[in-house]
Amino acid sequence: MADRRTFNVVILGVGFLFIFTAFTTCGNVEQTVVKSLGNSTFTGSGYHSGYIAMFIVPSTWSFYLTSVLIGIGAAMLWTAQGQFLVENSEASTINRNTGMFWALLQCSMLFGNLYIYFDWNGRTEIPDNSRRNIFLSLLVISILGTLSFLVLRKSHHEEEMLSEEEGQSLLSTRTMYKHRANTAMQDTKSEFKTILQLLKTKTTLLLSPCMAYSGLELSFYSGVYGTCIGATAQFAEAAKGLIGISGIVVGIGEIVGGGLFGLLCKNSRFRRTSVVFLGMVAHFVAFYLIFLNIPDDAPIVFETTSLKKPYLTPSVSIALLCSFLLGLGDSCFNTQLYSILGHVYAEESTPAFAIFKFIQSVCAAAAFFYSGYIMLMWQLLLMVILGFTGTLCFFVVERMQNFSVDIQEF
């Protein structure tokens, strides 16, 4: 049983590795590519993996259509991922499995960005042939990741359900499928009611600021920061290549965080608060250095490079250090959110992760919307305020869980 669960977690991680190799690489370069297309109507398109295919032969309507479709698909994908991870974990292995999955997932930050760096380094405009080649490759990689999910093994509970259905051979095929459809509808209604109930609980309300912060910083490190680096005039011709290197270094930070805090540390509630605090410190240091190192107008320039000068002379080393800290901090927040949700809502994992991804996605979408209109300083300040609030609320939830456990033991 343990081997099957570990196998499922690894395959889940590998599948997401392929899918998000395409997804994150697309996110890091999409705004740069759009600028090279010279069409300002693409500005608010946002960050969606469905753009991979659309960038091969881009058009305005396809960007907006795939944004809606991929948003629906992503909601189902991430909710299923959270439930599947909890189903294949126990209280003693949830941190290990979360870290293992996260480390595999974040390896996706490395491969595509290496291509971006070596092929685009020194270019100020992105030619059509380079654009088509990379997005065709990313599309194939994404499809391979989707197909890898076919290798996942059924849980023991699912096998028992299937054996029961096989025993009911007297039922016609039509009756059996009708029964499955009715059961699915009842389960959907039940899950929706559970979601509404969980939204009213103190634990969910307290974790909401932390979930919201994870959405803001997701949009920042995955799309906004790379664009800021590419728009920094002081980096000259190396700016476009640095987008890829920045994505790689973010990925290294994510892998270090996922491996260190998920695989090497034992499961304990104290560790969760320590890791979240470390994530907050890493992000706040990164935000301060970005404030000093990157021009304030970098997120909002469109067809030209930044015009304002930062407080420091822009340094590639500082920019990449910030990339590492952004990745490390992100892994701290996400792995511990997965861990605490899996621990508190082990029996209601699907609604809990649905709420998490809903709040995170709404905030990420909002951040992508305003990122092209608000100066960098105000974006950083908003993340600092929400990050500090979310960390405090996370600590309160942990204290509530500790108190609950102490009461049960007494």
N, C-alpha and C positions, 0 to 999 in steps of 0.2 A: 504493500500500500504506500509506504513511504517513498519507495523508488518511483512508483507511478506518479505520485504527486510532484516529486522533484523533476521528473521528466517533463511533466506538463508545464511547470513553471519555466523550465529552460526553453521549451519549444515556444511558449507564449512570448518570452523575451526575445527569442530569435526572430519570430514573426514581426514583432513590433520593431525590432532592429532594422529589418528590411524596409518596412513601410515608412518608418520615420527617418531613415537615411534619405529617402526621397522627400519626405514632408519637411524636415528641418532645413535641408539644403535649399529647397524651394523658398522657404520663409526667409532665409538669410539673403537671398539674391533677388527676390521678386521685385522689390521696390527699385533696385538698381536697374533691372531689366526693363521695367515699365518706363523709367526715365529715358532709357535708350530708345524706346519705341516712339517717344515724342508725342504721346497722346495724354493730355492732362485728365481726361475723363476716367482714366484707370486709377487715379490716386486713392480713392476710398475703397478699393476692392478688398483690402484686408489680406489676411494670411490663412490660406486654406490649401490643403494638399491637392484638392481638385484642380488647382491651377496648373498642375504638372502637365496634364494633357492639353489644357487650353493654351499654354504658352508655346506649344509647337506651332499652332496657327492661331494667334491671339485675336480676340474680338471682344468688344465691350460687353455685349449681352451674355457671352459665354462665361465671363468672369463672374458676373452677378448670379447667374443661374447655378453654376457649380458651387458658389459660396453657400447658397441655401442648401443644396443637396448634400454637400460634404459636412455641413454643420449638423444636419440630421443624422448622417452616418457616423460622425465622430461621437455624438451623444450616445448612440447605441454601442459603439465599439468600446468606449472607455467605461461605460457602466458594466458591460459584460466582462471586461478585463478585471474590474474591481471585484465583482462577484466570483469570478473564476479563481482569482488569487486567494480569496478567503476560503473558498471551498477546498482548495488544495493546500491549506495551511492549518496549523494548530496554534494555540496560544504560545507555545514554545518555539515555533518556527516562523511566525508571521513576519518578524523583523528580518530574519535571514532570507526568506523568500522575497520580501519586498526589496531588500538590497540587491539580491541576485537579479531580479527582474529589472530594477532601475539601472543597474550597471550595464546589462545587456542592451536595454533600450537606448541609453545615452551613448553607446558606441556608435550610434547612428550619426552623432555630431562630427565624427572624424572623417569618414570615407568620402562623402560627397564634397565636403569642404576642402579636402586635399586637391581634388580635381579643380575646384574653383580657383584655388590659389595658383596652381601651376599653369592653368590654361588662361586665366584672366589677369594674372599679375602684370602690371604696367599698362593696362588698357584703360582708356577713359570712355570708350564706347564699346558696346557689346554687339558684334556682328551677328547676322541672322544664322549663319551656319553653326557658330558656337552655341547660340541659344537653342537651336533645334537639337543638336547633338546631346547636350546635357539633359534636356527635358525628355527626350526619347529614352535615354538611359535611366533616368529617374522613374519613368512610367513602368519600364520593365521590372525594375527592382521592387517597386510598390506591388505589382501583381504577384511576384514571387513570394513576398511577405504574406499576402492574403492567402495564397495556396498552401503555405506552410501550416495554417491552422487546421487543415484537413488531417494532419498527423496527430493532433491532440487526442488523448485517450479519454474515454468516458469514465466518469466517477462511478464508484461502487453503487451509489444511490440511483444513478441513471440506468445502470445495467439491470438493477432489480426492477425498475419500472418497465424496461423493454421486455424483460423475461415475463412479466405479468401480462403485457399486451400480447406477446406471442402465445401465451396460454389461452387467451380468449379468441381462439381461431374460429369459433362458431360465429363470431360477429363478421358481418360483411365489411369489405374494405371501405365502402362509403360510410357505413355507420361508425367505423373506427375513426376515420378522418373527421367526421362531424363531431365525435366525442372529443377529439383532440382540439378542434377549433373552439368548442364551447369551454373546455378547460382553460385554454389560452386566454379567452376573453374574461373569464372569471378571475384568473390570476392577474391579468392586467388591471382590472378594476380594484382588486385587493391591494396590489402594489401601489396604485395611485392613492388610495386611501391611506396607506401606510406612509407615503411620502408627505401627505398633508399633516398627518399626526406627528411625524418626526420634525417637521418644520417648526412646530410649536414647542418642542422640547428645549429645555435650558441648554443642554449639551450642544445641540445643533446651532442654536442662536449664538452661543459663545464661540463656536468654531467658525462661524460665518466670516468674521473679519479676516481670519487667517486664510480661509479659502479664497476670499476676494483678493487678498494680497498676492496669493499665488498666481492669480489670473493676470494682475497688473505686471508683476515681474516676469511672467512668462512672455507676455507680449513685448516687454522691453528687451530682454536678452535675446529673444528669438528673431526679432525683426527690426526694432527701433535702433538698438545699439549698433548693429552692423551697418545700417544705413548712415548713422551718425559718423562712424569711422570713414565710410566711403565718401562722405560729404566734407570731411575736414581738409581744407585746402593745403594746410601745412604738410600733409602726408604726400602731396604731389601725385605722381603716377603710381606710386605703390599703394594708394588708398584702396583701389578696387581689389587688389590681391589680399589686402589685410582683412577684408570681409571674411574670406575663407579661413585665414589663420585664426581670426577671432572666434569663428564657429568651432574650430578644432579645439582651441584652448577652453572654451566653454564646456565642450564635451569632456575634456580631461578633468575639469573640475567636477562635473556631474558623476563621472565614473569613480573618481577618488572618493567623493561623498557617499555614493551608493555602496561601494565596496567596503569602505572603512566603517561606516555606521550600520550597514545592514548585514555584512558578512562576518566582521571581526569582533563585533560587540555582542554580548549576551543580551537576551531580552529583559528589559527592566523599565519601569515607568520613569525612574530618575533619569535614565539615559535619554528618553524622549525630550524632556525639558532641556537637558544640557545641549542636545543636538540642535533644537530649535533656537536656543539662545546663540549658539555658534553661528547658525545661519543668519540670524539677524545682524550680528556683528560683522560677518563677512560682507553682507549686502550694504550695510551702512558705510563701511570703509570704501567699498567699490563706488557707491554713489558720490561720496565726497571727492574721491580722486577723479571720477568722471566729470564732476562739476568744475574741477580745476583744469582738467586736461582737454576737454572737448568744447568747441565753440557752442554758445548758447542757442544759436539759430540752426545748428546742424540738423535737427529733425524736420524742420519746416522748409528748407530750401528744396527746390524742385529741379530746375534745369541748370543751376549753377552750383558751385561749391559754396561753403559757408563764407560769410562776409565779416562776421564778428571774430575777435581774437579772444581766446580763453585766458585765464589768469596765469597759467604756465605755458611755456612753449610746448606744443603737443608732442608727446613722447610715445613712440611705438611700444616701448617696454611697459610703461604705465597703462596704456590702453589694453595690452594683452594680460597684464596682471588683473585688471578690472574684469576682463572676460573670465579668467579663472575663478575669481571670487564670486561672480554672478552665477556660474555653474555650480560651485561648491554650495553656496547658500540655497540655490534652488533645490538641490538634492536633499539638503537638510530639511527644508519645509515639506517637500512632497513625500519623502519616505516616512516621515513621522506622522503626517496627515493620514496616509494609507494605514500605518500601524495603529494609530489610535481609533480610526473608524472601524478597522477590522476587529479590534479588541472590544470596543463598546457595542458595536452593532453586528456581532458575529451572526446572529440569527436574522438580521434585517439588512444584509450587506447590499443587496441590489438597490433599494430605495436610498440608503445612505450614500452610496457612491453616485447615484443619479443626482442627488442634491449637491454633492461636492462638485461634480463636473458642470452642473447647471450654473452654479454661482461662479465658478472659475471661468467658464466660457463667456458668460455675460460680461464679466469684468475685463477679460482679455479683449473681447470685441469692442467694448467701450474705450479701452486704452488704445487700440489700433485706430479708432475713429479720431480721438482727440490728439494723437501723437503727431499728426501732420499739421496741427494748428497751434499747439502750445509750445512755448519755449522749453528747452531742456531743463532749466532750473526748476520750473514749476512741476514738471513731471517727476523729477527726483524728489521734490518736497512732498508730493502727494504719496509716493511710495514709502517714504520715511514715516509719515504719520500713520498710514494704514499698517505698515509692517510692525511698528511698535505696538499699536493697538492689538493687532492679531496675535503677537507673541504673548502679551499680557493675558489675553483671553485663553490662549492655549494653556498657559500655566494654571489658570483657574480651573479649567477642565481636568487637568492632571491631578490637581489637589482634590477635586470632587471625586475622582476615581479612587485615589488613595484612601480618602475618608470612607468611601463605600466599601472597599475591601477590608479596612480595619473593623468596620461595624459587623461585617459578615463573619470575620474571624472571631470577634468577641462573642 
